[in-house]
Amino acid sequence: MSSRSELPMPKPHDPLAPYRLAAETELDLVDFDPAAKPCSGGDKAADKREVEALALELDALQNLFYADRRFKLLVVLQGLDTSGKDGTLRGVFGRMSPLGVHTVSWKAPSSAERDHDYLWRIHQQVPAAGEITVFNRSHYEDVLVPLVNGAIDTKQARQRYAQIRDFERLLSETGTVILKFMLHISKDEQRERLQARLDDPEKRWKFQASDLQTRAQWDAYQRAYGRALGATASPWAPWHIVPADSKTHRNLMIARLLKTSLQALPLRYPDLDPALAKLKVQ
């Protein structure tokens, strides 16, 4: 029997079902409204309170997850510049204990990393038993960026998609639950956020000239993301497209999905060693 860690399929009435991709498909991001709020009740203050409550629940679930130590959780955050990856880490994962949560922010590969296959450095950072690892960007950058910049062609990109599917299947079959989130923002929203970075002395350090180059390639990246998500969606590593123009809604949707995924696992605290059951501490 396979030990693959797959998540339960959403119920037909689930409002988030249209945003979940669990099989290869043709995908165009233009079909997804980045300003949509499928999780919101229309009251921003209430949404914020729910995010705060969910953060506390996730902290408790993470403690149980760490104690259980039978599963591993890999969370992938993908999105263009200013899509909210850092904000998600603070808003959704910020209350969790650093004891069992590991964050990896991926940059361009070093010369030593380029001497290996592109998944070599990724595999070294996947979670161990009981750990939650969050990838801020991920192995998908090793397809998206070279494809848009012409370093690889469409045939090579398809080959990498297949390799990534196999890699994620290996992780799943060895006990890793995989949640992949595409933080989907509009071009107008990105412009406003980039300008806000430039205007804020405390955030200017995050701005890079390359951000403008990537923005100039907006359409190419939208196409590349559509192909990548459609080619690598699977039952063992589904994608969730998160409308992210609203920061509050982004955090709310991800927190709900994360809570549902953790609650779906048969987590339990380990039993006390019988030899210690009657021990009295003096």
C-alpha positions in Angstrom: 0.0 0.0 0.0 1.3 3.4 -0.9 2.1 5.9 1.9 1.5 8.8 -0.4 0.3 11.8 1.5 -2.6 13.2 -0.5 -5.2 15.7 0.6 -8.9 15.0 0.4 -10.7 16.3 -2.6 -12.9 19.3 -1.8 -16.7 18.9 -1.7 -18.7 20.0 -4.8 -20.2 23.0 -2.9 -16.8 24.2 -1.7 -16.4 27.8 -2.8 -12.6 27.2 -3.1 -12.9 24.2 -5.4 -12.5 26.4 -8.6 -9.2 27.6 -7.2 -7.8 24.1 -6.6 -5.9 22.3 -9.4 -5.3 18.6 -8.7 -4.7 17.3 -12.2 -2.9 18.4 -15.4 -4.9 21.0 -17.3 -4.8 23.9 -19.8 -4.7 27.0 -17.7 -4.9 30.8 -18.3 -4.5 33.0 -15.3 -6.7 35.6 -17.0 -9.6 33.4 -16.0 -8.9 34.1 -12.3 -9.8 37.4 -10.9 -7.0 38.6 -8.5 -9.5 40.9 -6.7 -12.0 38.0 -5.9 -12.7 37.2 -2.3 -14.2 33.7 -2.2 -13.5 33.4 1.6 -14.7 36.8 2.7 -18.0 37.6 4.2 -17.7 41.2 3.1 -16.6 42.6 6.4 -12.8 43.3 6.4 -12.6 43.7 10.1 -14.3 40.3 10.6 -12.0 38.8 8.1 -9.0 40.1 10.1 -10.4 38.7 13.3 -10.8 35.3 11.7 -7.2 35.4 10.4 -6.0 36.1 14.0 -8.2 33.3 15.4 -6.9 30.9 12.7 -3.3 31.8 13.5 -3.9 30.7 17.1 -5.5 27.4 15.9 -2.7 26.8 13.5 -0.2 27.2 16.3 -2.0 24.5 18.3 -2.2 22.2 15.3 1.5 22.8 14.5 2.4 21.7 18.1 0.4 18.5 17.6 2.0 18.0 14.2 5.5 18.3 15.7 4.7 16.0 18.6 3.2 13.3 16.3 6.2 13.2 14.0 4.6 10.9 11.4 4.1 13.5 8.7 5.9 16.2 7.0 4.4 19.4 5.4 5.9 21.4 2.5 4.2 24.7 1.7 5.2 26.4 -1.5 4.5 30.1 -2.0 4.9 31.3 -5.5 4.0 34.7 -7.1 5.5 37.7 -8.8 7.2 40.5 -6.9 5.0 42.1 -4.2 2.4 39.3 -4.4 2.6 38.8 -0.7 4.9 35.9 0.1 6.6 37.7 3.0 3.3 39.0 4.3 1.9 35.4 4.2 4.8 34.2 6.3 4.0 36.9 8.9 0.3 36.7 8.8 -0.3 33.0 8.6 2.8 31.3 10.1 4.0 34.1 12.4 2.5 32.6 15.6 3.8 29.1 15.1 6.7 27.9 17.1 10.1 28.2 15.3 11.0 24.9 16.8 9.1 23.0 14.1 8.7 25.5 11.3 11.5 26.1 8.8 11.4 28.9 6.1 13.6 28.9 3.0 13.8 32.0 0.8 15.2 30.9 -2.5 17.5 33.1 -4.5 19.4 32.6 -7.7 21.6 29.4 -7.5 25.2 29.8 -6.4 28.1 28.6 -8.6 28.3 25.5 -6.4 24.6 24.8 -6.8 24.8 25.3 -10.5 27.3 22.4 -10.7 24.5 20.1 -9.6 21.1 19.4 -11.1 18.5 22.2 -10.3 16.7 20.0 -7.8 19.8 19.1 -5.8 19.6 22.2 -3.5 15.8 21.9 -3.1 15.9 18.3 -1.9 18.3 19.3 0.9 15.7 21.7 2.4 12.5 19.6 2.3 10.9 18.9 5.8 11.9 16.1 8.1 9.3 14.2 10.1 7.2 16.6 12.3 8.4 19.7 10.4 6.6 22.3 8.4 8.8 23.8 5.8 7.7 26.9 3.9 9.3 27.7 0.5 9.4 31.5 -0.3 9.7 30.9 -4.0 10.8 27.4 -4.9 12.0 25.0 -7.5 9.5 26.5 -9.9 11.8 29.5 -10.3 14.1 27.1 -12.1 11.6 26.8 -14.9 9.8 30.1 -14.9 12.8 32.4 -15.0 15.0 30.6 -17.5 11.9 30.0 -19.8 10.9 33.7 -19.8 14.5 34.9 -20.3 15.2 32.4 -23.1 17.8 30.2 -21.3 15.6 27.1 -21.9 13.0 26.4 -24.6 9.5 25.1 -24.3 10.7 21.5 -24.8 13.1 21.8 -21.9 10.5 23.4 -19.8 8.1 20.5 -20.4 10.9 18.1 -19.4 11.4 20.0 -16.1 7.7 20.0 -15.4 7.8 16.2 -15.7 10.8 16.0 -13.4 9.1 18.2 -10.8 6.0 16.1 -10.9 8.1 13.0 -10.2 10.1 14.8 -7.5 6.9 15.8 -5.7 5.5 12.3 -6.1 8.6 11.0 -4.4 8.1 13.4 -1.5 4.4 12.5 -1.2 5.1 8.7 -1.3 7.6 9.2 1.6 5.1 11.0 3.9 5.2 14.6 2.8 2.0 16.6 2.4 2.5 19.2 -0.2 0.5 22.5 -0.5 1.3 24.9 -3.3 -0.1 28.4 -3.4 0.1 30.8 -6.4 -0.4 34.3 -5.0 -2.2 36.0 -7.9 -2.2 39.8 -8.1 -3.1 42.2 -10.8 -0.7 44.4 -12.7 -2.2 47.5 -11.3 -1.9 46.2 -7.7 1.7 45.4 -8.3 2.4 48.9 -9.6 0.9 50.4 -6.4 2.9 48.1 -4.2 6.2 48.7 -6.0 5.6 52.5 -5.8 4.7 52.1 -2.1 8.1 50.4 -1.5 9.9 53.2 -3.2 8.0 55.8 -1.2 8.6 54.1 2.2 12.1 54.6 3.7 11.6 51.4 5.7 10.8 49.3 2.7 13.1 50.8 0.0 15.7 48.1 0.8 13.3 45.5 -0.7 13.2 47.2 -4.1 15.6 46.1 -6.8 16.0 47.3 -10.3 15.3 43.8 -11.5 11.8 44.2 -10.2 11.1 46.6 -13.1 12.6 44.2 -15.6 10.4 41.4 -14.4 7.4 43.8 -14.5 8.2 44.6 -18.1 7.9 40.9 -18.8 4.5 40.6 -17.1 2.6 39.0 -20.0 5.4 36.4 -20.5 5.4 35.5 -16.8 1.6 35.2 -16.8 1.8 32.7 -19.7 4.7 30.8 -18.1 2.9 30.6 -14.8 -0.2 29.3 -16.5 1.7 26.5 -18.2 3.7 25.6 -15.1 0.6 25.4 -12.8 -1.3 23.4 -15.4 1.5 21.0 -16.1 2.4 20.3 -12.4 -1.0 20.1 -10.7 -1.5 16.6 -9.3 -3.5 14.8 -6.6 -0.3 14.5 -4.5 0.8 18.1 -4.9 -2.2 20.3 -5.8 -2.0 24.0 -6.7 -4.2 26.6 -5.1 -4.7 29.9 -6.9 -5.1 32.6 -4.3 -6.6 35.9 -5.3 -4.1 38.2 -3.6 -5.0 41.8 -4.4 -6.5 41.9 -0.9 -3.8 41.1 1.7 -6.4 40.2 4.3 -8.2 37.8 2.0 -4.9 36.2 0.9 -4.0 35.4 4.5 -7.6 34.2 5.2 -7.7 31.8 2.3 -4.3 30.3 3.0 -5.0 30.0 6.7 -8.3 28.2 6.1 -6.7 25.8 3.6 -3.8 25.1 5.9 -6.1 24.4 8.8 -8.3 22.1 6.8 -5.2 20.2 5.5 -3.8 19.7 9.0 -7.1 18.7 10.5 -7.5 16.0 7.7 -4.4 14.2 9.1 -4.9 11.6 11.8 -2.7 13.5 14.2 -2.2 12.3 17.8 0.1 12.9 20.7 2.3 9.9 21.3 1.5 7.6 24.2 3.6 7.7 27.3 6.1 4.9 27.7 4.4 2.3 30.0 7.5 2.2 32.1 7.0 5.8 33.0 3.3 5.7 33.5 3.5 5.3 37.3 6.6 7.4 37.8 6.3 10.1 40.5 8.6 13.0 40.3 10.2 13.7 43.7 
